[in-house]
Amino acid sequence: MSITAHQVVTLHYVLSDILSDGSEQVLDDSNARDKPLEYLHGHDNIVPGLEQALAGLKVGDEATVTLAPADAYGMRNEALVQEVGRGSFGNADLTPGSRFQTEGEAGPQIVTVVDVVGDRITIDTNHPLAGRTLSYRVKILDTRDATRAELAKGHPLPPGTEHSKVEDRKVL
């Protein structure tokens, strides 16, 4: 069965950053963690360029997909680097490089602390991989039709989850 919308896809991947000299730096490897990725195709669970490239592949297929920033986590936006007061963080221990998740206008976002000077904190709300060219090496392990509950929630759910026990999030 080829990958199409409304299917749960299970795959292993190796994610690499393509550096300016053309070399690759591995950022994540689901094989090494022995934890494949499971996502619901056509429901924005993964970056757009990768989802597009996976359409039509079948179980056992392997592919290497190189994504420009616009097809992955977007271009860096320097307007998203800003200075805020220390009071915005409560008692959190803040050091440059610290990351945490917060609720943004478009949903959850990752915030990176860039600098701490007294009570002024410089933060970056760009995704940590924004502006980077990325390479995914993937192997498709399994595909199956999504359950009614998964379609209602917009992502894969644990086996046996009944649709009557979940709140609908999406309309098909």
ZATORSE-925083 format. One record per residue: x, y, z of N, C-alpha, C in turn. Coordinates in Angstrom, 2 decimals. Layout:
+---------+---------+---------+---------+---------+---------+---------+---------+---------+
|     n_u |     n_v |     n_w |    ca_u |    ca_v |    ca_w |     c_u |     c_v |     c_w |
+---------+---------+---------+---------+---------+---------+---------+---------+---------+
|       X |       Y |       Z |       X |       Y |       Z |       X |       Y |       Z |
...
+---------+---------+---------+---------+---------+---------+---------+---------+---------+
END
This chain:
+---------+---------+---------+---------+---------+---------+---------+---------+---------+
|     n_u |     n_v |     n_w |    ca_u |    ca_v |    ca_w |     c_u |     c_v |     c_w |
+---------+---------+---------+---------+---------+---------+---------+---------+---------+
|    0.84 |   -1.16 |    0.00 |    0.00 |    0.00 |    0.00 |    0.90 |    1.24 |    0.00 |
|    0.66 |    2.14 |   -0.91 |    1.42 |    3.39 |   -1.01 |    0.92 |    4.39 |    0.02 |
|    1.83 |    5.24 |    0.49 |    1.48 |    6.24 |    1.49 |    0.56 |    7.29 |    0.86 |
|   -0.60 |    7.46 |    1.48 |   -1.56 |    8.48 |    1.06 |   -2.13 |    9.14 |    2.33 |
|   -2.94 |   10.15 |    2.12 |   -3.56 |   10.86 |    3.25 |   -4.36 |    9.90 |    4.12 |
|   -4.40 |   10.18 |    5.40 |   -5.19 |    9.46 |    6.40 |   -4.62 |    8.08 |    6.72 |
|   -3.33 |    7.89 |    6.45 |   -2.67 |    6.64 |    6.84 |   -1.67 |    6.93 |    7.95 |
|   -1.54 |    5.99 |    8.86 |   -0.50 |    6.06 |    9.88 |    0.73 |    5.40 |    9.28 |
|    1.83 |    6.12 |    9.30 |    3.09 |    5.65 |    8.72 |    4.10 |    5.49 |    9.85 |
|    4.80 |    4.36 |    9.84 |    5.88 |    4.12 |   10.79 |    7.17 |    4.04 |   10.00 |
|    8.18 |    4.80 |   10.44 |    9.45 |    4.83 |    9.70 |   10.62 |    5.05 |   10.65 |
|   11.78 |    4.63 |   10.19 |   13.03 |    4.99 |   10.85 |   13.65 |    6.11 |   10.03 |
|   14.38 |    7.00 |   10.70 |   15.01 |    8.11 |    9.99 |   16.34 |    8.48 |   10.64 |
|   17.20 |    9.08 |    9.83 |   18.41 |    9.74 |   10.31 |   18.31 |   11.17 |    9.80 |
|   18.29 |   12.12 |   10.72 |   18.20 |   13.54 |   10.38 |   19.58 |   14.15 |   10.48 |
|   20.01 |   14.82 |    9.40 |   21.32 |   15.48 |    9.38 |   21.17 |   16.93 |    8.95 |
|   22.05 |   17.76 |    9.48 |   22.17 |   19.15 |    9.08 |   23.23 |   19.19 |    7.98 |
|   22.91 |   19.81 |    6.84 |   23.89 |   19.96 |    5.76 |   24.67 |   21.24 |    6.05 |
|   25.96 |   21.09 |    6.34 |   26.80 |   22.23 |    6.71 |   27.25 |   22.99 |    5.47 |
|   27.76 |   24.20 |    5.66 |   28.15 |   25.06 |    4.54 |   29.24 |   24.45 |    3.67 |
|   30.07 |   23.55 |    4.23 |   31.12 |   22.90 |    3.44 |   30.62 |   21.64 |    2.73 |
|   29.30 |   21.36 |    2.85 |   28.70 |   20.20 |    2.19 |   28.70 |   18.95 |    3.04 |
|   29.38 |   18.97 |    4.16 |   29.38 |   17.79 |    5.03 |   28.07 |   17.74 |    5.82 |
|   27.83 |   16.60 |    6.46 |   26.61 |   16.42 |    7.22 |   26.93 |   16.19 |    8.69 |
|   26.08 |   16.74 |    9.54 |   26.18 |   16.51 |   10.98 |   24.89 |   15.84 |   11.41 |
|   24.97 |   14.61 |   11.92 |   23.77 |   13.89 |   12.36 |   23.20 |   14.57 |   13.59 |
|   21.91 |   14.88 |   13.53 |   21.21 |   15.53 |   14.62 |   20.33 |   14.56 |   15.41 |
|   19.79 |   13.56 |   14.72 |   18.90 |   12.60 |   15.36 |   18.90 |   11.32 |   14.54 |
|   18.77 |   10.19 |   15.24 |   18.77 |    8.89 |   14.58 |   17.80 |    7.97 |   15.32 |
|   16.63 |    7.74 |   14.73 |   15.63 |    6.91 |   15.39 |   16.10 |    5.46 |   15.49 |
|   16.97 |    5.02 |   14.58 |   17.52 |    3.66 |   14.66 |   18.35 |    3.51 |   15.93 |
|   19.19 |    4.48 |   16.22 |   20.07 |    4.42 |   17.39 |   19.26 |    4.39 |   18.68 |
|   18.13 |    5.07 |   18.67 |   17.25 |    5.09 |   19.86 |   16.30 |    3.90 |   19.86 |
|   16.28 |    3.14 |   18.76 |   15.35 |    2.02 |   18.59 |   13.91 |    2.46 |   18.82 |
|   13.60 |    3.64 |   18.29 |   12.25 |    4.21 |   18.44 |   11.82 |    4.83 |   17.11 |
|   11.12 |    4.06 |   16.28 |   10.68 |    4.63 |   15.01 |    9.65 |    5.74 |   15.21 |
|    9.54 |    6.59 |   14.19 |    8.56 |    7.67 |   14.17 |    7.26 |    7.14 |   13.60 |
|    6.16 |    7.51 |   14.23 |    4.83 |    7.17 |   13.73 |    4.09 |    8.49 |   13.55 |
|    3.52 |    8.71 |   12.38 |    2.79 |    9.96 |   12.13 |    1.59 |    9.68 |   11.25 |
|    0.64 |   10.63 |   11.25 |   -0.57 |   10.53 |   10.44 |   -0.37 |   11.37 |    9.18 |
|   -0.27 |   10.72 |    8.04 |    0.04 |   11.40 |    6.78 |   -1.11 |   12.32 |    6.37 |
|   -0.73 |   13.53 |    5.95 |   -1.71 |   14.50 |    5.48 |   -2.30 |   15.35 |    6.59 |
|   -1.76 |   15.26 |    7.81 |   -2.32 |   16.00 |    8.94 |   -1.29 |   16.91 |    9.61 |
|   -0.26 |   17.30 |    8.85 |    0.74 |   18.25 |    9.34 |    1.46 |   17.78 |   10.60 |
|    1.70 |   16.47 |   10.73 |    2.42 |   15.94 |   11.88 |    3.93 |   16.08 |   11.72 |
|    4.42 |   16.22 |   10.49 |    5.85 |   16.34 |   10.22 |    6.07 |   17.53 |    9.27 |
|    7.33 |   17.90 |    9.05 |    7.60 |   19.07 |    8.21 |    7.06 |   18.84 |    6.80 |
|    6.57 |   19.90 |    6.16 |    5.86 |   19.77 |    4.88 |    6.67 |   19.10 |    3.77 |
|    7.92 |   19.47 |    3.61 |    8.72 |   18.90 |    2.52 |    8.93 |   17.41 |    2.67 |
|    9.12 |   16.95 |    3.90 |    9.30 |   15.52 |    4.13 |    8.00 |   14.77 |    3.86 |
|    6.90 |   15.31 |    4.34 |    5.61 |   14.65 |    4.11 |    5.33 |   14.52 |    2.61 |
|    5.60 |   15.58 |    1.87 |    5.40 |   15.54 |    0.41 |    6.26 |   14.46 |   -0.23 |
|    7.52 |   14.38 |    0.19 |    8.45 |   13.41 |   -0.40 |    8.09 |   11.97 |   -0.08 |
|    7.41 |   11.74 |    1.04 |    7.05 |   10.38 |    1.44 |    5.80 |    9.86 |    0.73 |
|    4.99 |   10.76 |    0.21 |    3.75 |   10.35 |   -0.47 |    4.09 |    9.39 |   -1.61 |
|    3.40 |    8.27 |   -1.62 |    3.58 |    7.28 |   -2.68 |    4.59 |    6.19 |   -2.36 |
|    5.41 |    6.37 |   -1.33 |    6.35 |    5.31 |   -0.96 |    5.60 |    4.15 |   -0.34 |
|    6.26 |    2.98 |   -0.29 |    5.64 |    1.77 |    0.24 |    6.53 |    1.17 |    1.32 |
|    5.96 |    0.23 |    2.08 |    6.72 |   -0.47 |    3.11 |    7.97 |   -1.08 |    2.48 |
|    9.10 |   -0.86 |    3.13 |   10.38 |   -1.36 |    2.63 |   11.16 |   -0.34 |    1.82 |
|   10.48 |    0.68 |    1.31 |   11.16 |    1.71 |    0.53 |   12.11 |    2.50 |    1.43 |
|   13.23 |    2.92 |    0.82 |   14.19 |    3.80 |    1.48 |   14.38 |    5.01 |    0.60 |
|   14.59 |    6.16 |    1.22 |   14.78 |    7.39 |    0.45 |   15.64 |    8.35 |    1.23 |
|   16.33 |    9.22 |    0.51 |   17.04 |   10.34 |    1.11 |   16.38 |   11.60 |    0.59 |
|   15.99 |   12.45 |    1.51 |   15.26 |   13.67 |    1.17 |   16.05 |   14.86 |    1.72 |
|   16.45 |   15.77 |    0.84 |   17.13 |   16.99 |    1.26 |   16.14 |   18.13 |    1.17 |
|   16.02 |   18.87 |    2.27 |   15.02 |   19.93 |    2.35 |   15.67 |   21.29 |    2.56 |
|   15.29 |   22.24 |    1.71 |   15.67 |   23.64 |    1.92 |   14.92 |   24.14 |    3.15 |
|   15.43 |   25.17 |    3.80 |   14.76 |   25.68 |    5.01 |   13.26 |   25.93 |    4.84 |
|   12.85 |   26.47 |    3.72 |   11.43 |   26.79 |    3.50 |   10.55 |   25.54 |    3.53 |
|   11.11 |   24.38 |    3.21 |   10.34 |   23.14 |    3.19 |   10.47 |   22.36 |    4.50 |
|   11.25 |   22.90 |    5.44 |   11.46 |   22.22 |    6.72 |   10.92 |   23.10 |    7.85 |
|   11.81 |   23.79 |    8.55 |   11.40 |   24.60 |    9.69 |   11.38 |   26.09 |    9.40 |
|   11.46 |   26.44 |    8.13 |   11.36 |   27.84 |    7.74 |   12.69 |   28.58 |    7.81 |
|   12.66 |   29.80 |    7.31 |   13.84 |   30.67 |    7.34 |   13.93 |   31.32 |    8.72 |
|   15.14 |   31.64 |    9.13 |   15.30 |   32.38 |   10.39 |   14.70 |   33.77 |   10.23 |
|   14.09 |   34.25 |   11.29 |   13.50 |   35.58 |   11.30 |   14.11 |   36.32 |   12.49 |
|   15.00 |   37.26 |   12.20 |   15.70 |   37.96 |   13.29 |   14.76 |   38.78 |   14.16 |
|   13.56 |   39.09 |   13.69 |   12.58 |   39.80 |   14.51 |   12.09 |   38.90 |   15.67 |
|   12.37 |   37.60 |   15.58 |   11.96 |   36.68 |   16.65 |   13.02 |   36.57 |   17.74 |
|   14.11 |   37.31 |   17.59 |   15.10 |   37.44 |   18.66 |   14.79 |   38.74 |   19.37 |
|   14.50 |   38.65 |   20.67 |   14.06 |   39.83 |   21.39 |   14.54 |   39.82 |   22.83 |
|   14.52 |   40.98 |   23.42 |   14.92 |   41.12 |   24.82 |   13.67 |   41.26 |   25.66 |
|   13.62 |   40.51 |   26.77 |   12.48 |   40.56 |   27.67 |   12.98 |   40.67 |   29.10 |
|   12.09 |   41.04 |   29.99 |   12.44 |   41.16 |   31.40 |   12.52 |   39.82 |   32.10 |
|   13.34 |   39.75 |   33.11 |   13.55 |   38.52 |   33.89 |   12.24 |   38.04 |   34.52 |
|   11.36 |   38.96 |   34.84 |   10.09 |   38.61 |   35.47 |    9.23 |   37.67 |   34.64 |
|    9.46 |   37.60 |   33.34 |    8.68 |   36.72 |   32.46 |    8.96 |   35.24 |   32.72 |
|   10.02 |   34.94 |   33.50 |   10.46 |   33.56 |   33.65 |   10.32 |   33.02 |   35.06 |
|    9.74 |   33.79 |   35.95 |    9.60 |   33.32 |   37.33 |   10.95 |   33.01 |   37.94 |
|   11.06 |   31.87 |   38.59 |   12.30 |   31.48 |   39.26 |   13.17 |   30.55 |   38.42 |
|   12.88 |   30.42 |   37.14 |   13.63 |   29.50 |   36.28 |   15.11 |   29.87 |   36.24 |
|   15.96 |   28.85 |   36.23 |   17.40 |   29.04 |   36.10 |   17.71 |   29.23 |   34.63 |
|   18.13 |   30.42 |   34.24 |   18.35 |   30.75 |   32.84 |   19.83 |   30.90 |   32.54 |
|   20.29 |   30.17 |   31.54 |   21.65 |   30.30 |   31.05 |   21.60 |   30.27 |   29.53 |
|   22.54 |   30.94 |   28.85 |   22.54 |   30.89 |   27.38 |   22.54 |   29.44 |   26.89 |
|   21.67 |   29.18 |   25.93 |   21.52 |   27.84 |   25.39 |   20.37 |   27.06 |   26.00 |
|   19.85 |   27.52 |   27.13 |   18.69 |   26.86 |   27.74 |   17.51 |   26.92 |   26.78 |
|   16.75 |   25.85 |   26.75 |   15.55 |   25.81 |   25.90 |   14.37 |   25.35 |   26.71 |
|   13.22 |   25.89 |   26.35 |   11.99 |   25.44 |   26.96 |   10.85 |   25.66 |   25.98 |
|    9.73 |   25.03 |   26.27 |    8.57 |   25.15 |   25.38 |    7.54 |   26.05 |   26.03 |
|    6.94 |   26.89 |   25.22 |    5.89 |   27.79 |   25.69 |    4.78 |   27.82 |   24.65 |
|    3.67 |   28.37 |   25.00 |    2.54 |   28.46 |   24.06 |    2.67 |   29.75 |   23.26 |
|    2.76 |   29.61 |   21.93 |    2.83 |   30.77 |   21.05 |    1.51 |   31.00 |   20.35 |
|    1.45 |   31.99 |   19.48 |    0.22 |   32.30 |   18.76 |   -0.26 |   31.13 |   17.90 |
|    0.69 |   30.37 |   17.34 |    0.34 |   29.26 |   16.45 |    0.48 |   27.91 |   17.15 |
|    0.49 |   27.91 |   18.48 |    0.64 |   26.65 |   19.23 |    1.97 |   26.62 |   19.96 |
|    2.39 |   25.44 |   20.40 |    3.63 |   25.33 |   21.16 |    4.83 |   25.80 |   20.34 |
|    5.76 |   26.48 |   21.03 |    6.98 |   26.91 |   20.36 |    8.16 |   26.72 |   21.30 |
|    9.33 |   26.55 |   20.72 |   10.56 |   26.39 |   21.49 |   11.20 |   27.76 |   21.63 |
|   11.59 |   28.09 |   22.86 |   12.26 |   29.35 |   23.15 |   13.68 |   29.02 |   23.59 |
|   14.67 |   29.69 |   22.98 |   16.07 |   29.50 |   23.35 |   16.59 |   30.77 |   24.00 |
|   17.22 |   30.62 |   25.16 |   17.85 |   31.75 |   25.83 |   19.18 |   32.01 |   25.13 |
|   19.35 |   33.24 |   24.62 |   20.56 |   33.62 |   23.91 |   21.56 |   34.28 |   24.85 |
|   21.07 |   35.17 |   25.74 |   21.97 |   35.92 |   26.61 |   21.22 |   36.34 |   27.88 |
|   21.95 |   36.42 |   28.98 |   21.39 |   36.87 |   30.25 |   22.30 |   37.98 |   30.77 |
|   21.76 |   39.19 |   30.85 |   22.51 |   40.33 |   31.39 |   21.63 |   41.01 |   32.44 |
|   21.95 |   40.76 |   33.68 |   21.14 |   41.32 |   34.76 |   19.71 |   40.84 |   34.66 |
|   18.78 |   41.79 |   34.60 |   17.36 |   41.46 |   34.51 |   16.87 |   41.42 |   33.07 |
|   17.75 |   41.54 |   32.10 |   17.37 |   41.51 |   30.69 |   17.78 |   40.17 |   30.09 |
|   16.82 |   39.48 |   29.48 |   17.04 |   38.17 |   28.89 |   16.79 |   38.27 |   27.39 |
|   17.78 |   37.87 |   26.59 |   17.59 |   37.83 |   25.14 |   17.16 |   36.41 |   24.79 |
|   16.02 |   36.32 |   24.10 |   15.48 |   35.02 |   23.70 |   15.32 |   34.96 |   22.19 |
|   15.29 |   33.73 |   21.69 |   15.08 |   33.47 |   20.26 |   13.93 |   32.49 |   20.14 |
|   12.85 |   32.91 |   19.48 |   11.70 |   32.02 |   19.31 |   11.66 |   31.37 |   17.93 |
|   12.74 |   31.52 |   17.14 |   12.86 |   30.73 |   15.92 |   12.98 |   29.26 |   16.32 |
|   12.49 |   28.36 |   15.49 |   12.73 |   26.94 |   15.74 |   14.24 |   26.73 |   15.69 |
|   14.81 |   25.89 |   16.54 |   16.27 |   25.68 |   16.53 |   16.82 |   25.23 |   15.17 |
|   15.99 |   24.64 |   14.32 |   16.46 |   24.19 |   13.01 |   16.05 |   25.14 |   11.88 |
|   15.48 |   26.29 |   12.22 |   15.10 |   27.28 |   11.20 |   16.35 |   27.75 |   10.46 |
|   16.22 |   27.91 |    9.15 |   17.32 |   28.41 |    8.34 |   18.32 |   27.35 |    7.92 |
|   18.10 |   26.11 |    8.32 |   19.06 |   25.04 |    8.00 |   18.55 |   24.15 |    6.87 |
|   19.49 |   23.72 |    6.03 |   19.18 |   22.70 |    5.03 |   19.34 |   21.35 |    5.71 |
|   18.32 |   20.53 |    5.62 |   18.29 |   19.26 |    6.34 |   18.20 |   18.07 |    5.40 |
|   18.74 |   16.96 |    5.83 |   18.65 |   15.72 |    5.07 |   18.03 |   14.65 |    5.96 |
|   17.04 |   13.97 |    5.42 |   16.41 |   12.83 |    6.10 |   16.69 |   11.58 |    5.28 |
|   17.27 |   10.57 |    5.92 |   17.36 |    9.24 |    5.31 |   16.29 |    8.41 |    6.01 |
|   15.34 |    7.89 |    5.24 |   14.18 |    7.21 |    5.82 |   14.04 |    5.80 |    5.28 |
|   13.46 |    4.94 |    6.10 |   13.04 |    3.61 |    5.67 |   11.63 |    3.40 |    6.19 |
|   10.71 |    3.10 |    5.29 |    9.30 |    2.91 |    5.64 |    9.14 |    1.51 |    6.23 |
|    8.66 |    1.46 |    7.46 |    8.49 |    0.18 |    8.16 |    7.07 |   -0.37 |    8.07 |
|    6.07 |    0.53 |    8.09 |    4.68 |    0.07 |    8.11 |    3.77 |    1.21 |    7.68 |
|    2.65 |    0.86 |    7.09 |    1.57 |    1.81 |    6.81 |    0.26 |    1.10 |    7.13 |
|   -0.70 |    1.86 |    7.60 |   -2.04 |    1.32 |    7.87 |   -3.04 |    2.46 |    7.81 |
|   -4.29 |    2.10 |    7.57 |   -5.33 |    3.13 |    7.59 |   -5.50 |    3.63 |    9.02 |
|   -5.69 |    4.93 |    9.16 |   -5.91 |    5.53 |   10.47 |   -7.28 |    5.12 |   11.00 |
|   -7.38 |    5.02 |   12.31 |   -8.67 |    4.74 |   12.93 |   -9.51 |    6.01 |   12.96 |
|  -10.77 |    5.85 |   13.24 |  -11.66 |    7.01 |   13.35 |  -11.18 |    7.95 |   14.47 |
|  -10.71 |    7.37 |   15.57 |  -10.22 |    8.19 |   16.68 |   -8.98 |    8.97 |   16.27 |
|   -8.07 |    8.34 |   15.52 |   -6.86 |    9.03 |   15.06 |   -7.20 |   10.17 |   14.11 |
|   -8.16 |    9.95 |   13.24 |   -8.59 |   11.01 |   12.34 |   -9.21 |   12.16 |   13.12 |
|   -9.96 |   11.84 |   14.17 |  -10.58 |   12.88 |   15.00 |   -9.53 |   13.71 |   15.73 |
|   -8.48 |   13.07 |   16.23 |   -7.43 |   13.77 |   16.97 |   -6.36 |   14.37 |   16.05 |
|   -6.18 |   13.81 |   14.87 |   -5.19 |   14.36 |   13.93 |   -3.79 |   13.81 |   14.11 |
|   -3.66 |   12.71 |   14.87 |   -2.35 |   12.06 |   15.06 |   -2.57 |   10.62 |   15.53 |
|   -1.52 |    9.78 |   15.43 |   -1.66 |    8.39 |   15.88 |   -1.97 |    8.31 |   17.37 |
|   -2.71 |    7.29 |   17.76 |   -3.08 |    7.06 |   19.15 |   -2.68 |    5.65 |   19.57 |
|   -2.60 |    5.39 |   20.86 |   -2.29 |    4.03 |   21.31 |   -3.33 |    3.04 |   20.80 |
|   -2.92 |    1.80 |   20.52 |   -3.88 |    0.79 |   20.03 |   -5.06 |    0.66 |   20.98 |
|   -6.25 |    0.50 |   20.40 |   -7.46 |    0.28 |   21.18 |   -8.18 |    1.53 |   21.64 |
|   -7.65 |    2.72 |   21.31 |   -8.33 |    3.95 |   21.71 |   -9.63 |    4.07 |   20.92 |
|  -10.75 |    4.19 |   21.62 |  -12.06 |    4.27 |   20.98 |  -12.37 |    5.71 |   20.57 |
|  -13.00 |    5.85 |   19.40 |  -13.31 |    7.20 |   18.92 |  -14.26 |    7.93 |   19.85 |
|  -15.10 |    7.20 |   20.55 |  -16.05 |    7.84 |   21.45 |  -15.36 |    8.44 |   22.68 |
|  -14.09 |    8.08 |   22.91 |  -13.35 |    8.56 |   24.08 |  -12.44 |    9.74 |   23.77 |
|  -12.47 |   10.23 |   22.53 |  -11.62 |   11.37 |   22.17 |  -12.48 |   12.52 |   21.66 |
|  -12.00 |   13.71 |   21.87 |  -12.68 |   14.91 |   21.38 |  -12.23 |   15.17 |   19.95 |
|  -13.17 |   15.40 |   19.04 |  -12.81 |   15.69 |   17.66 |  -12.03 |   16.99 |   17.58 |
|  -10.91 |   16.95 |   16.86 |  -10.08 |   18.14 |   16.66 |  -10.19 |   18.63 |   15.23 |
|  -10.41 |   17.72 |   14.32 |  -10.40 |   18.07 |   12.90 |  -11.69 |   17.61 |   12.24 |
|  -11.99 |   18.25 |   11.15 |  -13.08 |   17.83 |   10.30 |  -12.48 |   17.44 |    8.98 |
|  -12.82 |   16.27 |    8.48 |  -12.24 |   15.80 |    7.21 |  -12.93 |   16.43 |    6.03 |
+---------+---------+---------+---------+---------+---------+---------+---------+---------+
END
